Amino acid sequence: MFRKIPFFIAIMLVQNLCLAQVSFLQSRENINLETWSFRKGRLNYAEKFSILENDWKKIKVPHTYSMDAIEDIGYYKGDAWYRTLVYVPTSMTKERVFIRFEGVGQEAQVYVNEKRIGNHVGGYSAFCFEITDLVKFGQKNLVAVKVNNKPNFKRIPVDDNLFNHYGGIYRPVTIFSTPKYNISPQYQASSGVFVELKELSDKTAKLEIRTHISNTSDKKKAQLKYVIKNAKGKKVLSFVESLDLSGPNHVASSTFEIKKPILWNGRKNPYLYTVEVELVSENSIDKVTQSFGVRTYSIDANKGFILNNEPYRLYGVCKHQEWKEVGPAVSDEQLTKDIELIDEIGATALRLSHYQHSNITYDLTDKKGILTWAEIPFVHDYSGREGKNAKQQLTELITQNYNHPSIFVWGLWNEVRAYKSPEEPCVILTKELNELAHELDKTRITTSASDRGMKSNMGNITDLQAWNKYFGWYYGKYEDMATWLDKSHKNYPDRRIGISEYGVGGNIYHQDKSKLEKPNGNFFPEQEQSYYHELTWKILKDRPYVWGTFIWNMFDFSVAGWNRGGISSLNHKGLVTFDRETKKDAFYFYKANWSDEPVLYIAERRHVNRDSNHVTVKVYTNLDAQIELSVNGKKVAVQDQKSDVNIMKFENVELSEGKNTITVFSSGKPLKDEVIWTVQK
């Protein structure tokens, strides 16, 4: 007996860690456009061959020209140009040729051989143009791109109050070719292949596969060949469909069944099948390979998140795409490290704020089994004239990422406020975005992140609601989180409640808790951040009706114009420093609570200089074993774990004047941690 699926995710794009190799390009001849000439500022006729590049810089893509956003207050907002000469081989002569940009911040005008081929407005999604008629085969071709990152009230986000608007070609660029009869790469720059779970039973998963076809040849007939493989690469089934096109574009729809399907089950078992799609027409073959997972989910006002009919706690972090050294122009290796750190901490969920992230990030959350919230940059302020672009960016987000099993919600806005009435432009736009999301994807639900109350003009338009709450940092006390949650759940028992952001600042160079200056001062001690998370996680952990919780933020990130916490232009709420070199104490607190990996960690370790010879030694551990503490090689105490949030405290430990070696180790698993603290009277 089949049952209808309320929500599902299927397919994952498999991406090689080599730069620019999105899955649907791997079987096609392609050229990575890595080396460019660059010049900042306005310049006429920079798309012409005749322009001399004597004063241009040689750069590598990914690249941004806005690093002054990190290094100083304020940053350049305006035009810049990129140019490169590309040799297009004769092997592409009888093919169709395309150029694909994975992301350009924030607007792009693209020229090939002096001809303008198109514009793209929006800094976070991919776009693709056909350039077949402009390419000179067996010769070098000029590609020129005019880029602008100046705020635009017709483009989301309309300003940079929440995060920097970096400019540049900061994600990969690829020229590739296909047969004239192809699986369309121009359908919103997606793969052109979409898989949807229709029905599911214990014995069978019934799926529909939709393939977008484009044809510029005089051929009408073709075949679509499908091969489905399991996670070990073994063929599960194959089938063939015949095509007879009467026009240039067509969507081919087929259904297939997998017997005894293995479900994609989050971190427990992120199982992935693979579908290979070949479009065969006489002597031409176009091929796209993707992976897919099968799962169901729902969200209950009392039980929280339910994955594959079983309760599944969603707890995790938010993440910007940005590193200290390079801004948003991060490498695949850096993006991989970010997800590895999120995996290490044991997070089951990730909110990719506040815009579409790189392909590889979604690929990795698929593989790791991390449930993902994907969203568009409709944030904070609005102009009333950004509606068209917001719909475009939502369409691109959904279409380009439709097939990722990790994505479970589409986020429509963050902290957008309608103070006056429910008829404000942002409210009307949200309703239109919500309707559009369901037209594009009938299998997922929408969500939003509010900093207002349980009732607001913008509230409860999306299917799901979550709240950004910073009790004790910007307002109230840390303990107010419990009061607010319980009161809200009692007064609105049918409302599904999530916490989309919570956190406080923590500077690893600040170790005197008595000097705390929140929220806008210059001293954010690391110990205060740890204390906040210890208390707040206890509150959240004990309330299973909260469908999801997301720490703000996994990593410190830049905000131009900020001057808080002792380092300018930086938000210090991360669990890991901006350069990814230091995991703060709070990171290990969550790792001890979320991860199955054994943890034994002495907190407040960077508070190395002490003014008292009597201290408390705080330890984060998830070990079900006795922990022994020694000072300078002498056994001091032994404790059993009694805390339900995996905190162990050794009170009134006596240190000697000068340097002291404090050691903890487990009598069970052979784990040990050690710090050196100095008593200075």
C-alpha positions in Angstrom: 0.0 0.0 0.0 1.5 3.4 -1.0 1.2 6.4 1.2 1.3 10.0 0.0 4.4 12.0 1.0 3.9 15.3 2.8 7.4 16.5 2.1 10.5 15.0 0.6 13.9 15.6 -0.7 15.5 13.7 -3.6 18.7 14.0 -5.6 22.1 15.4 -4.8 24.6 17.0 -7.1 27.8 15.1 -6.9 30.7 17.6 -7.1 34.3 16.9 -7.6 36.4 19.0 -5.3 38.3 20.3 -8.3 37.4 23.9 -8.9 34.2 24.6 -11.0 33.3 20.9 -11.7 29.6 20.9 -11.0 28.2 17.4 -11.6 26.4 18.1 -14.8 29.5 19.5 -16.4 31.8 16.5 -15.7 30.7 14.5 -18.7 30.9 17.6 -21.0 34.0 19.2 -22.5 34.7 22.2 -20.3 37.2 25.0 -19.7 37.7 26.5 -16.3 38.2 30.3 -16.6 40.6 30.9 -13.7 43.1 33.5 -14.8 41.8 37.1 -15.5 42.9 40.7 -15.8 41.2 43.0 -13.4 40.7 46.7 -12.9 38.6 48.5 -10.4 36.6 51.6 -11.3 34.5 52.9 -14.2 36.0 52.4 -17.6 34.5 52.9 -21.1 34.8 50.2 -23.8 36.6 47.7 -21.6 34.9 44.9 -23.6 37.0 45.8 -26.7 40.0 43.9 -27.9 41.8 47.3 -28.4 41.9 48.1 -24.7 45.4 47.9 -23.3 45.9 46.1 -20.0 49.1 47.8 -18.9 47.6 49.0 -15.6 45.4 45.9 -15.0 46.2 43.3 -12.3 46.5 39.6 -13.0 44.2 37.7 -10.6 42.8 34.2 -10.1 39.1 33.5 -9.8 37.5 33.2 -7.3 38.2 36.8 -6.5 36.7 39.8 -4.7 37.7 43.4 -4.8 36.1 44.3 -1.5 38.7 43.1 1.1 38.8 46.6 2.6 35.4 45.6 4.1 37.4 43.3 6.4 40.5 45.4 6.8 38.9 48.8 7.5 35.6 50.5 8.2 33.8 51.0 4.9 34.6 49.5 1.5 34.5 50.3 -2.2 31.1 50.0 -3.8 31.0 50.5 -7.5 32.2 49.2 -10.9 35.0 46.8 -11.7 36.1 45.0 -14.9 37.4 41.5 -15.5 38.8 40.3 -18.9 40.3 37.0 -20.1 41.3 35.4 -23.4 40.0 31.9 -23.8 41.1 29.4 -26.4 38.1 27.4 -27.5 39.2 24.1 -29.2 38.0 23.0 -32.6 36.6 19.9 -30.9 33.7 22.1 -29.9 33.0 23.3 -33.4 29.9 21.3 -34.1 28.6 21.7 -30.5 26.6 24.3 -28.6 28.8 26.4 -26.3 27.8 28.0 -23.0 29.4 30.1 -20.3 28.3 29.6 -16.7 29.0 31.8 -13.7 28.3 30.3 -10.3 28.2 33.7 -8.6 29.1 37.3 -9.3 28.6 40.0 -6.7 26.3 41.7 -7.1 25.5 42.5 -10.7 27.2 41.4 -14.0 27.2 42.5 -17.6 28.8 39.8 -19.8 30.5 40.3 -23.2 32.0 37.8 -25.5 34.2 39.0 -28.4 32.9 42.6 -27.8 29.2 41.5 -28.0 27.0 41.9 -24.9 25.4 38.6 -24.3 23.4 39.3 -21.1 23.0 40.8 -17.6 22.5 39.1 -14.3 21.2 40.9 -11.1 21.8 39.1 -7.8 25.1 38.2 -6.2 24.5 34.6 -5.0 23.0 32.4 -7.7 24.4 30.9 -10.9 23.6 32.1 -14.4 24.3 30.6 -17.9 24.4 32.1 -21.4 24.7 30.3 -24.7 27.6 31.8 -26.8 27.7 29.4 -29.7 27.2 32.1 -32.4 29.9 34.3 -30.9 32.7 31.9 -30.4 35.7 31.6 -32.7 36.8 28.0 -32.7 40.5 27.2 -32.7 41.2 30.8 -31.6 41.4 33.0 -28.5 38.1 34.6 -27.5 37.7 37.7 -25.3 35.4 37.4 -22.3 34.8 40.6 -20.4 32.6 41.1 -17.4 31.5 44.4 -15.8 30.7 44.0 -12.2 29.0 46.3 -9.7 28.4 45.8 -5.9 26.8 49.1 -5.1 23.5 48.7 -3.2 20.4 48.8 -5.4 16.9 49.4 -4.1 15.6 47.1 -6.9 17.8 44.2 -5.8 17.8 42.1 -2.6 19.3 42.8 -0.3 18.6 46.6 -0.7 21.4 47.6 1.7 24.4 46.1 3.5 23.3 46.7 7.1 23.6 43.0 8.0 26.5 41.8 5.9 28.9 43.1 3.4 28.1 43.2 -0.3 31.3 41.9 -1.8 32.0 42.6 -5.4 33.7 40.4 -7.9 33.7 37.1 -9.7 34.0 35.2 -6.4 32.8 31.7 -7.6 33.9 29.6 -10.5 33.4 30.4 -14.2 33.2 27.6 -16.9 32.8 27.4 -20.7 31.5 24.1 -21.8 29.9 22.4 -24.8 27.0 20.1 -25.5 25.4 18.5 -28.5 22.8 20.6 -30.4 20.2 18.2 -29.0 20.9 18.5 -25.2 19.7 18.3 -21.6 19.2 22.0 -21.2 21.8 23.8 -19.1 19.9 27.1 -19.5 16.9 26.2 -17.4 17.7 28.7 -14.7 21.4 27.5 -14.9 20.3 24.2 -13.3 21.2 20.6 -14.4 18.0 20.3 -16.3 17.1 17.1 -14.4 14.7 16.9 -11.5 13.6 13.9 -9.5 10.5 13.9 -7.2 9.4 11.3 -4.8 5.7 10.5 -5.5 4.8 7.6 -3.3 6.5 5.5 -0.7 5.9 2.2 1.0 8.2 -0.1 2.9 8.6 -2.1 -0.3 8.8 0.5 -3.0 9.6 4.1 -3.7 7.9 5.6 -6.7 9.6 8.6 -8.3 9.1 10.9 -11.2 12.1 12.2 -13.2 11.7 15.4 -15.3 14.3 16.2 -17.9 14.4 19.5 -19.7 15.4 19.1 -23.4 16.6 21.7 -25.8 17.2 21.2 -29.5 18.7 23.5 -32.2 19.3 20.7 -34.7 17.1 19.5 -37.5 16.7 16.1 -35.7 13.4 15.3 -34.1 13.9 11.9 -32.7 16.0 10.9 -29.7 16.1 8.5 -26.7 16.5 9.2 -23.0 18.4 6.4 -21.3 18.2 6.2 -17.5 20.4 4.1 -15.3 19.8 4.0 -11.5 22.6 2.9 -9.2 22.8 2.3 -5.5 25.4 3.8 -3.1 27.9 1.2 -4.1 27.6 1.9 -7.8 25.7 -1.2 -8.5 22.9 -0.9 -11.1 19.4 -1.1 -9.6 17.4 -0.6 -12.8 17.5 1.0 -16.2 14.9 2.1 -18.8 14.7 4.0 -22.1 12.1 6.6 -23.2 11.7 7.7 -26.9 11.4 11.4 -27.8 9.9 13.0 -30.9 10.2 16.8 -30.6 7.9 19.1 -32.5 9.6 22.3 -31.1 12.9 23.5 -29.7 12.1 22.8 -26.0 10.5 20.0 -24.2 10.1 18.5 -20.7 10.2 14.7 -20.7 8.6 13.1 -17.7 9.0 9.5 -16.6 8.3 7.4 -13.5 10.3 4.6 -12.0 10.3 2.5 -8.9 13.0 1.4 -6.5 12.3 -1.9 -4.6 13.1 -2.0 -0.9 14.5 1.6 -0.9 17.1 2.6 1.7 16.1 6.0 3.1 18.3 9.1 3.3 18.2 9.4 7.1 20.2 12.4 8.2 23.4 11.8 10.1 22.3 8.3 10.8 22.5 7.2 7.2 22.7 9.8 4.4 22.2 7.2 1.8 22.4 8.3 -1.9 21.4 6.7 -5.1 22.7 7.8 -8.5 20.8 8.5 -11.7 22.7 8.7 -15.1 20.7 10.4 -17.8 21.8 10.1 -21.4 20.2 11.9 -24.3 21.0 10.0 -27.5 20.3 11.4 -30.9 22.0 9.5 -33.9 25.7 10.1 -33.2 25.4 12.6 -30.4 25.2 11.9 -26.7 24.6 14.3 -23.8 25.0 13.0 -20.3 24.1 14.3 -16.8 24.9 12.3 -13.7 23.3 13.1 -10.3 22.6 11.4 -7.0 19.3 11.3 -5.1 18.1 10.3 -1.7 14.6 9.2 -0.6 13.1 10.6 2.6 10.0 12.1 4.2 9.6 14.7 6.9 7.0 16.6 8.9 7.0 19.1 11.8 4.7 18.8 14.8 3.9 21.5 17.3 4.6 19.2 20.2 7.0 16.6 18.9 9.2 18.9 16.8 10.9 17.7 13.6 10.1 14.2 12.3 12.3 12.5 9.8 11.1 9.3 8.1 8.3 9.0 10.7 10.7 9.2 13.6 11.4 12.2 15.9 14.8 13.8 14.9 16.2 16.7 16.8 17.4 19.6 14.7 20.2 21.5 16.4 22.9 23.3 14.6 24.4 26.6 13.5 24.1 29.4 11.0 26.9 30.1 8.5 28.1 32.9 6.2 30.3 32.1 3.2 33.4 34.2 4.2 36.9 33.7 5.5 39.3 36.3 7.0 42.0 36.0 4.3 39.8 36.0 1.2 36.3 37.2 2.1 33.7 35.3 0.1 36.2 34.2 -2.6 36.7 30.9 -0.8 38.3 27.8 -2.2 36.6 24.4 -2.4 39.1 23.3 0.3 38.0 26.1 2.6 34.3 25.4 2.0 35.0 21.7 2.8 36.8 22.6 6.0 33.8 24.6 7.1 31.4 21.7 6.7 33.9 19.3 8.3 34.0 21.6 11.4 30.2 21.7 11.4 30.2 17.9 11.1 32.8 17.6 13.9 30.7 19.6 16.4 27.9 17.1 15.7 25.3 19.5 14.3 22.2 17.9 12.7 21.1 21.1 11.0 22.6 24.1 9.2 21.1 27.4 8.3 22.9 28.9 5.3 22.4 32.6 5.9 21.3 34.8 4.3 21.7 33.9 0.7 22.4 31.0 -1.8 25.7 29.4 -1.0 28.2 27.6 -3.3 27.3 24.3 -4.9 29.8 22.3 -3.0 28.3 23.4 0.4 25.0 21.8 -0.4 26.7 18.7 -1.9 28.6 18.2 1.4 25.6 18.6 3.6 23.9 15.9 1.5 26.8 13.6 2.1 27.1 14.4 5.8 23.4 14.1 6.4 23.0 17.7 7.8 19.5 19.0 7.3 19.8 22.4 5.7 17.8 25.7 5.6 18.4 27.5 2.3 17.3 31.1 1.9 17.2 34.2 -0.2 18.8 37.6 0.8 15.5 39.3 1.6 16.8 40.8 4.9 16.0 43.6 7.3 15.1 46.6 5.1 13.0 46.8 2.0 12.3 49.5 -0.7 9.0 48.2 -2.1 10.6 47.9 -5.5 12.6 44.8 -5.1 9.8 42.3 -5.8 10.8 41.3 -9.3 14.4 40.5 -8.3 13.3 38.7 -5.1 11.2 36.4 -7.2 14.1 35.8 -9.6 16.5 34.9 -6.8 14.0 32.6 -5.2 13.4 30.9 -8.5 17.1 30.4 -9.0 17.6 29.2 -5.5 14.9 26.5 -5.7 15.6 25.5 -9.3 19.4 25.2 -8.9 19.1 23.4 -5.6 15.9 21.5 -5.9 17.6 18.1 -5.9 19.5 18.3 -2.7 18.3 15.8 -0.1 19.7 17.9 2.8 17.5 21.0 2.0 14.2 20.8 3.9 13.0 24.4 3.9 13.1 27.5 1.7 13.7 30.6 3.7 11.9 33.7 2.4 13.0 36.5 4.7 15.1 37.4 7.7 14.1 40.2 10.2 12.0 42.1 7.7 9.6 44.3 9.6 6.2 45.7 8.7 5.6 48.2 11.4 2.6 50.0 10.0 0.1 47.5 8.6 -0.4 44.1 6.9 -0.7 45.9 3.6 2.9 47.1 3.5 4.8 46.1 0.3 7.0 43.6 2.2 4.0 41.7 3.5 2.4 41.5 0.0 5.8 40.4 -1.4 6.1 37.6 1.2 2.7 36.2 0.2 3.8 36.3 -3.4 7.1 34.6 -2.6 5.3 31.9 -0.6 3.0 31.2 -3.5 5.9 31.1 -5.9 7.9 28.7 -3.7 5.0 26.2 -3.7 4.6 26.5 -7.5 8.2 25.7 -8.0 8.5 23.0 -5.4 5.4 21.2 -4.2 7.4 19.0 -1.9 9.0 21.4 0.6 7.7 24.0 3.0 8.7 27.6 3.5 10.1 29.4 6.6 11.2 32.8 7.8 13.2 34.2 10.7 11.5 36.9 12.8 12.8 39.2 15.4 9.3 40.3 16.4 6.8 38.6 18.7 4.5 35.7 18.2 2.2 38.0 16.3 3.3 40.5 13.7 2.3 41.8 10.3 5.0 39.6 8.6 4.5 36.6 10.9 2.9 33.3 10.0 2.7 33.9 6.2 5.3 31.2 5.5 4.4 27.6 6.4 6.9 27.6 9.2 8.2 30.3 11.6 11.3 30.7 13.6 12.6 33.5 15.8 15.9 35.2 16.3 16.2 35.6 20.1 19.1 37.2 21.9 17.9 37.2 25.5 20.5 38.6 27.9 22.6 40.1 25.2 20.5 42.8 23.6 17.6 42.7 26.1 16.5 40.9 29.2 18.2 38.0 30.9 19.6 34.7 29.6 17.0 32.8 31.5 14.2 34.6 29.6 14.6 32.2 26.7 12.8 29.5 28.8 10.0 31.9 29.9 9.4 33.1 26.3 9.4 29.5 24.9 7.0 28.1 27.5 4.6 31.1 27.4 4.5 31.0 23.6 3.9 27.3 23.4 1.2 27.5 26.0 -0.6 30.5 24.4 -0.2 29.1 20.8 -0.3 25.3 21.2 -0.7 24.7 17.5 2.2 27.0 16.5 5.4 25.2 15.4 8.2 27.1 17.2 11.8 27.3 16.1 14.8 29.4 17.2 16.6 30.6 14.0 19.3 32.6 15.8 20.7 32.7 19.3 24.2 33.6 20.6 26.5 36.2 22.2 29.9 37.6 21.4 33.2 36.0 22.5 36.7 37.3 21.9 39.4 34.7 22.6 41.8 37.5 23.6 39.4 38.6 26.4 39.6 36.4 29.5 38.4 38.6 32.4 34.7 38.1 32.8 34.4 41.0 35.1 35.1 43.5 32.3 32.1 42.4 30.1 30.7 45.3 28.1 27.6 44.0 26.2 26.3 44.4 23.6 28.2 47.2 21.9 31.2 47.7 24.2 34.8 46.7 23.6 35.2 43.7 25.9 33.5 40.4 25.1 35.1 37.7 27.3 35.2 34.2 26.0 34.0 32.9 29.4 30.7 34.8 29.1 30.0 33.3 25.7 30.5 29.8 27.2 28.3 30.5 30.2 25.5 31.8 27.9 25.6 28.7 25.8 25.7 26.3 28.7 22.6 27.9 30.1 20.7 28.4 26.8 21.4 24.9 25.5 20.0 23.4 28.7 16.8 25.4 28.1 16.6 24.3 24.4 17.5 20.7 25.0 14.7 20.2 27.5 12.0 21.5 25.2 11.5 18.9 22.4 8.6 20.9 21.0 11.1 23.4 19.5 11.4 22.1 16.0 14.9 23.5 15.4 17.6 25.6 17.0 20.4 27.4 15.2 23.4 29.1 16.9 24.4 32.5 15.5 27.1 31.9 14.3 29.4 29.0 13.5 32.2 31.4 12.5 33.1 35.0 13.3 32.4 37.1 10.3 32.9 40.7 9.1 30.4 43.5 9.3 31.8 46.8 7.9 31.3 49.7 10.2 31.0 47.6 13.4 33.3 48.4 16.2 32.5 46.0 19.0 34.3 43.5 21.1 37.8 44.8 20.7 38.2 44.0 16.9 36.6 46.4 14.4 34.4 45.3 11.5 33.9 41.9 13.1 30.9 40.0 14.6 32.4 37.9 17.4 29.4 35.5 18.0 31.1 32.6 16.2 32.1 29.3 17.8 35.2 29.4 15.7 37.4 32.4 14.9 37.3 34.2 11.5 40.5 32.5 10.3 39.3 29.1 11.5 42.4 28.7 13.6 40.8 28.6 17.0 37.8 26.7 18.2 36.4 28.6 21.1 35.4 26.9 24.4 31.7 27.0 23.4 32.6 24.9 20.3 33.8 22.1 22.6 30.8 22.5 24.9 28.5 21.7 22.0 30.7 19.0 20.7 30.5 17.3 24.1 26.7 17.5 23.9 26.1 16.9 20.2 28.8 14.6 18.9 29.3 10.9 19.4 33.1 11.5 19.3 34.6 11.3 22.8 35.3 14.7 24.2 37.5 15.7 27.2 38.3 19.4 27.2 39.5 21.9 29.9 37.5 25.1 29.5 38.8 28.6 30.1 42.2 27.4 28.9 43.2 30.7 27.4 42.8 32.4 30.9 46.4 31.5 31.5 47.3 34.2 34.0 45.5 33.9 37.4 45.5 36.3 40.3 44.4 33.7 42.8 45.9 30.3 43.8 42.4 28.8 44.2 40.5 28.1 41.0 37.6 26.2 39.5 38.6 23.8 36.8 35.7 23.4 34.3 35.7 20.4 32.0 33.5 19.5 29.1 33.2 15.8 28.6 30.7 13.3 27.2 32.5 10.3 28.7 30.6 7.9 30.9 33.7 7.3 33.1 35.5 8.8 36.0 37.6 11.8 35.3 40.8 12.4 37.3 42.3 15.8 37.9 46.0 16.3 38.7 48.0 19.5 39.4 51.7 19.4 38.7 51.6 15.6 38.5 49.8 15.2 41.8 46.4 13.6 41.9 43.8 16.1 43.3 40.3 14.7 42.7 38.2 12.2 40.8 34.6 12.9 39.6 31.8 11.0 37.9 29.7 12.8 35.3 26.5 14.1 36.8 25.5 16.9 34.5 22.9 16.5 31.8 24.8 19.0 29.7 28.2 17.4 30.1 29.9 19.9 32.4 32.1 18.9 35.2 33.6 21.3 37.7 36.4 20.8 40.2 36.0 23.5 42.8 38.6 25.2 44.9 41.6 23.6 43.2 44.8 24.9 44.8 47.6 26.1 42.5 51.1 27.1 43.4 52.6 30.5 42.6 54.1 30.5 39.2 53.4 27.9 36.4 51.0 25.0 37.1 50.2 22.1 34.8 46.6 21.0 35.2 45.8 17.6 33.7 42.5 15.6 33.3 42.3 12.1 32.0 39.7 9.4 31.8 39.9 6.0 33.5 37.9 4.5 30.7 38.8 5.6 27.2 42.4 6.8 27.2 41.7 10.5 26.8 43.8 13.3 28.3 43.8 17.1 28.2 46.3 19.5 29.7 46.8 23.3 30.2 49.3 25.5 31.9 48.1 28.3 34.1 50.3 30.8 35.9 49.5 32.4 39.3 50.7 35.9 39.5 50.2 37.6 42.9 
